[in-house]
């Protein structure tokens, strides 16, 4: 007795799956920019930045002398409070993935975490540049009102001051993001960012041996020339670079290393 094997039916070819293209950095940046206004904290922080800018110009229109109501004097005072609020936005952008427990989803969709971090840093930097445009727009509105109500209303402004303002706001928000990457906890990062540079500035004033290093590491001193339209000297740029190395680059590098190695749970 012999057995025969029936011919097998036509073999089914394996289905070819179309490779999924990873999202571009541009698309990730757009997503991270939208996230800045999706949360209540981020949305109200952006609104507060706009309101603070408008309030400063309004107070100057009411109380400043007519001769001081110029485009330059409307623009420069709005930079400091905005530079204080922008780092908080950078911190919230970075730490929200961990505080709201969305890191598992985000890093599952984009396994290469450094691309997500790069998109977040780009998004907050673009927001900082947008804040400069907002300050310019509000200052322009204030100048128009001043010229119509008897103020000086002059429009003289050195273009280098706009560049300085952009550098100031972008580095400020990146310093906040660096502390967020390093600590990965919103309250801790906010307190650390506000406390440590301030404490260093106070020690630099009180302790005589620290006064020399404070001139290079205290950001409140090194960044002050950016508020002026005068050309910065080589030494001033060097002080800015050293202070940013300590308070922005090093925390950013350490925070990126920690973020890439931290287990998502």
Residue pairs with C-beta under 8 A, 6 or more apart in sequence:
22 110
22 112
23 31
23 110
25 115
25 118
25 119
25 122
28 110
28 115
28 116
28 118
28 119
29 119
29 122
29 123
29 126
31 119
32 93
32 116
32 119
32 120
32 122
32 123
33 123
33 126
33 127
35 42
35 93
35 96
35 123
36 42
36 43
36 46
36 89
36 93
36 123
36 124
36 127
37 43
37 46
39 92
39 96
39 100
41 92
42 89
42 92
42 93
42 96
45 85
45 88
45 89
45 92
46 89
46 127
48 85
49 82
49 85
49 86
49 89
49 131
49 134
50 134
52 78
52 81
52 82
52 85
53 78
53 81
53 82
53 131
53 134
53 135
53 138
54 138
56 74
56 77
56 78
56 81
57 74
57 78
57 138
57 139
57 141
57 142
58 142
60 68
60 69
60 73
60 74
60 77
60 142
61 69
61 142
61 145
61 146
61 149
61 151
64 73
64 151
66 146
66 150
66 151
66 152
67 152
68 152
69 142
69 143
69 146
69 151
69 152
69 153
70 143
70 146
70 151
70 152
70 153
70 154
70 155
70 156
71 139
71 140
71 142
71 143
71 154
71 155
71 156
71 157
72 154
72 156
72 157
72 161
72 229
74 138
74 139
74 142
74 143
74 146
75 135
75 136
75 139
75 157
75 161
75 165
76 161
76 227
78 135
78 138
78 139
79 135
79 165
79 168
79 169
79 227
80 227
82 131
82 135
82 169
83 168
83 169
83 172
84 172
86 124
86 127
86 128
86 131
86 169
86 172
86 173
86 176
87 172
87 173
87 175
87 176
87 177
87 179
87 193
88 176
88 190
89 124
89 127
89 173
89 176
90 124
90 173
90 174
90 175
90 176
90 177
90 178
90 180
91 176
91 177
91 179
91 180
91 186
91 189
91 190
91 193
92 180
92 186
93 120
93 123
93 124
93 177
93 180
94 117
94 120
94 177
94 180
94 181
94 184
94 189
94 255
95 180
95 183
95 184
95 185
95 186
95 189
96 102
96 186
97 103
97 106
97 116
98 184
98 185
99 185
99 186
103 264
104 264
104 265
106 116
107 113
107 116
107 264
110 116
113 259
113 260
114 256
114 260
117 181
117 256
117 259
120 177
121 174
121 177
124 173
124 174
124 176
124 177
125 170
125 173
125 174
127 173
128 166
128 169
128 170
128 172
128 173
129 166
129 169
129 170
131 169
132 162
132 165
132 166
132 169
135 165
136 162
143 153
143 154
143 155
144 153
145 151
146 152
146 153
147 153
157 229
158 229
160 229
160 231
161 228
161 229
164 225
164 226
164 227
164 228
164 229
164 232
165 226
167 226
168 223
168 226
168 227
171 223
171 244
171 248
174 248
174 252
175 193
175 219
175 244
175 247
175 248
175 251
176 189
176 193
177 252
178 247
178 248
178 249
178 251
178 252
178 255
179 189
179 190
179 192
179 193
179 251
179 255
180 186
180 189
180 255
181 251
181 252
181 254
181 255
181 256
181 258
181 259
182 189
182 192
182 251
182 252
182 254
182 255
182 258
183 189
183 192
183 255
184 255
184 258
184 259
184 262
197 218
197 219
197 220
197 247
200 214
200 217
200 218
201 214
201 218
201 220
201 221
203 210
203 214
204 210
204 211
204 213
204 214
204 215
204 217
204 218
205 211
205 214
214 221
215 221
215 222
215 239
216 222
216 238
216 239
216 242
216 243
217 242
217 243
217 246
217 247
218 243
219 243
219 244
219 247
221 239
222 236
222 239
222 240
222 242
222 243
223 240
223 243
225 232
225 236
225 240
226 232
226 240
232 240
